[in-house]
Amino acid sequence: MYTSAGVIDKQQHLAKFAPLVKRIAHHMIARLPGSVEADDLIQVGMIGLMDALNRYEEMPGAQFETYAQQRIRGAMLDELRQMDWLPRGARRNMRQIEAAISALQQRLGRSPAETEIAAELGVSIDDYHHMLLDARGAQLVHYEDFTDGEDGNFLERNCADDSADPLASLLDGDLRQALIGAIGNLPEREKTLMGLYYEQELNFKEIGAVLGVSESRVCQIHSQAVARLRARLKECAWTSIA
């Protein structure tokens, strides 16, 4: 993968790691609304890959692929930060779903079923499923969850790296344990989905094949799992902050 002069052959590296860019883009796009095109992320990711090639210096034990993944993801997130891609209505839907789940969990002492959440919201199960699809893209934790305001850029709240996350220190302690506990309390199918997505890095289409459901249904289940976890984490975070 080097030229005769001992320099990285950029063209060969671009060809070799182009599938990595596509994989990262399709994994990320699963959590984004339909208004975000995978091809746009891939294009930006290729720029990130080129930047990685320009910046990378061989070091003992260093792996270019690991470094490239960071640069590719960073480039995609930088592009998304230029857009306010999660509509205000979708944010409102997620907050309503979280509130309903939180209220039901306290009242029932267990994770509520979809039908119970829909009833708590006063909507049909079909409308609830549409709310889950609209909430696609919601993340687990961001600082503004613990304030009363609604202003601020969604990507800055949800996709900033750990060094810029005001909750990083909490996540290293009590919230980390709370997250582990919250995941353990998820319904089995949601727990399986989260493992396939975040640990095995399967995309929603692949997860759908494993679970025997459609890709859109996987998206709904993922949004619901995130809402359950966010409801739990908010309670724990408020306790930690207090």
C-alpha positions in Angstrom: 0.0 0.0 0.0 3.0 2.2 -0.3 4.7 3.7 -3.4 8.3 3.0 -4.3 9.3 6.2 -2.4 7.8 4.7 0.8 4.8 7.1 0.8 1.2 5.8 1.3 -0.4 5.1 -2.0 -3.5 7.2 -1.5 -5.4 5.9 -4.5 -5.1 2.3 -3.3 -6.1 3.3 0.2 -9.2 5.2 -1.1 -10.2 2.1 -3.1 -9.6 -0.2 -0.2 -11.4 1.8 2.5 -14.3 3.1 0.4 -16.5 0.2 1.6 -15.7 1.3 5.2 -17.1 4.8 4.4 -20.3 3.2 3.0 -20.7 1.0 6.0 -20.3 3.9 8.5 -22.7 6.0 6.4 -25.4 3.3 6.3 -25.0 2.5 10.0 -25.4 6.2 10.8 -28.3 6.9 8.4 -30.4 4.4 10.3 -30.8 6.9 13.1 -31.4 9.9 10.8 -34.6 11.2 9.2 -35.4 10.4 5.6 -34.4 14.0 4.6 -30.7 12.9 5.1 -29.3 11.1 2.1 -26.8 8.3 2.5 -25.0 9.4 -0.7 -24.4 12.8 0.9 -22.9 11.2 4.0 -20.7 8.9 1.8 -19.4 11.9 -0.2 -18.5 13.7 3.0 -17.0 10.5 4.4 -14.7 10.1 1.4 -13.5 13.6 2.1 -12.8 12.5 5.7 -11.0 9.5 4.4 -8.8 11.6 2.2 -8.1 13.9 5.2 -7.1 10.9 7.2 -4.7 9.8 4.5 -3.2 13.3 4.5 -2.8 13.5 8.3 -1.9 9.9 9.2 1.6 9.1 10.3 2.7 5.5 10.9 3.4 4.8 14.5 4.2 1.6 16.3 0.9 -0.2 17.0 -1.2 2.4 15.2 -3.9 1.1 12.8 -4.9 3.3 9.9 -8.4 1.8 9.8 -9.0 2.9 13.4 -7.8 6.4 12.7 -9.7 6.6 9.5 -13.0 5.6 11.2 -12.6 8.5 13.6 -11.9 11.0 10.7 -14.7 9.6 8.6 -17.3 9.8 11.4 -16.0 13.2 12.4 -16.4 14.5 8.8 -20.0 13.2 8.6 -20.9 14.7 12.0 -19.4 18.1 11.0 -21.6 18.1 7.9 -24.7 17.2 9.9 -23.9 20.0 12.4 -24.6 22.4 9.6 -28.2 21.2 9.4 -31.0 21.2 11.9 -32.2 17.8 10.7 -34.5 16.7 13.5 -37.8 18.7 13.2 -39.2 20.4 16.3 -42.3 18.2 16.1 -40.1 15.1 16.3 -38.4 16.4 19.4 -41.7 17.1 20.9 -42.9 13.5 20.1 -39.9 12.0 21.8 -40.4 14.1 24.9 -44.1 13.1 25.1 -43.2 9.4 24.6 -40.5 9.6 27.3 -43.0 11.3 29.7 -45.6 8.6 29.1 -43.1 5.8 29.6 -41.8 7.4 32.8 -45.3 7.8 34.2 -46.2 4.2 33.3 -43.0 2.8 34.8 -43.6 4.5 38.1 -47.3 3.5 38.1 -46.9 -0.1 36.9 -43.5 -0.9 38.4 -42.4 -2.4 35.0 -41.6 -1.5 31.4 -44.9 -0.7 29.7 -46.1 -2.4 26.5 -46.6 -0.5 23.3 -50.4 -0.6 23.7 -50.1 0.9 27.2 -47.8 3.7 26.0 -50.2 4.5 23.2 -53.2 4.6 25.6 -51.2 6.9 28.0 -50.6 9.2 25.1 -54.2 9.0 24.0 -53.4 7.9 20.5 -54.0 4.7 18.4 -51.3 2.2 18.1 -50.8 3.2 14.5 -50.4 6.8 15.4 -47.9 5.8 18.2 -45.9 3.9 15.6 -45.8 7.0 13.4 -44.6 9.0 16.4 -41.8 6.5 16.9 -40.8 6.9 13.2 -40.8 10.6 13.5 -38.6 10.4 16.6 -36.0 8.5 14.6 -32.6 10.1 15.3 -33.1 10.8 19.0 -30.0 10.0 21.1 -29.6 8.8 24.6 -28.2 11.7 26.6 -27.5 15.4 26.1 -27.1 18.3 28.5 -30.2 20.2 27.4 -32.3 17.3 28.5 -31.8 18.6 32.0 -32.9 22.1 31.4 -36.3 23.7 30.5 -35.2 25.3 27.3 -35.7 24.0 23.8 -33.1 26.1 22.0 -29.8 25.0 20.6 -28.6 22.8 17.8 -29.6 19.2 18.0 -26.4 17.8 16.6 -24.3 19.8 19.1 -26.4 18.2 21.8 -26.5 14.7 20.5 -23.4 14.0 18.5 -20.6 16.0 20.1 -17.6 13.9 21.2 -17.1 13.0 24.8 -14.6 15.8 25.4 -17.3 18.4 24.8 -20.0 16.5 26.7 -20.9 18.2 30.0 -22.3 14.9 31.3 -19.1 12.9 30.6 -18.1 12.8 34.2 -21.5 11.6 35.3 -21.5 9.0 32.6 -18.2 7.7 34.0 -19.9 7.0 37.3 -23.5 6.7 38.4 -25.1 7.2 35.0 -22.9 4.5 33.5 -24.2 2.0 36.0 -27.7 3.4 35.5 -27.4 2.8 31.8 -26.3 -0.8 32.3 -29.2 -1.3 34.6 -31.7 0.4 32.2 -30.5 -1.8 29.3 -30.8 -4.9 31.4 -34.5 -3.9 32.1 -35.4 -3.5 28.5 -37.9 -6.0 27.0 -35.9 -8.8 25.4 -36.5 -7.9 21.8 -35.4 -4.3 22.4 -32.3 -5.5 24.3 -31.4 -7.8 21.4 -31.9 -5.0 18.9 -29.6 -2.6 20.8 -26.9 -5.3 21.1 -27.1 -6.0 17.3 -26.9 -2.3 16.5 -24.4 -0.9 18.9 -22.2 -4.0 19.6 -22.4 -6.0 16.4 -22.9 -2.8 14.2 -25.5 -4.3 12.0 -27.7 -1.8 10.2 -31.5 -1.7 10.5 -32.1 -3.8 7.4 -29.8 -6.5 8.7 -31.4 -6.4 12.1 -34.8 -6.8 10.5 -33.6 -10.0 8.8 -32.4 -11.3 12.2 -35.6 -10.4 14.0 -37.9 -11.3 11.1 -39.5 -7.8 10.9 -39.3 -4.9 8.4 -36.7 -2.2 8.5 -39.2 0.4 9.5 -40.4 -1.8 12.4 -36.8 -2.0 13.5 -36.6 1.8 13.5 -39.8 1.9 15.6 -38.4 -0.6 18.1 -35.1 1.3 18.3 -36.8 4.6 19.0 -38.9 3.0 21.7 -35.9 1.5 23.3 -34.1 4.8 23.2 -37.1 6.5 24.8 -37.2 3.9 27.6 -33.5 4.4 28.3 -33.7 8.2 28.2 -36.6 8.2 30.6 -34.6 6.1 33.0 -31.4 8.1 32.6 -33.1 11.4 33.1 -34.4 10.2 36.5 -30.9 9.0 37.4 -29.2 12.2 36.2 -31.5 14.4 38.1 -30.8 12.4 41.2 -27.0 12.6 40.6 -27.2 16.4 39.9 -29.3 16.9 43.0 
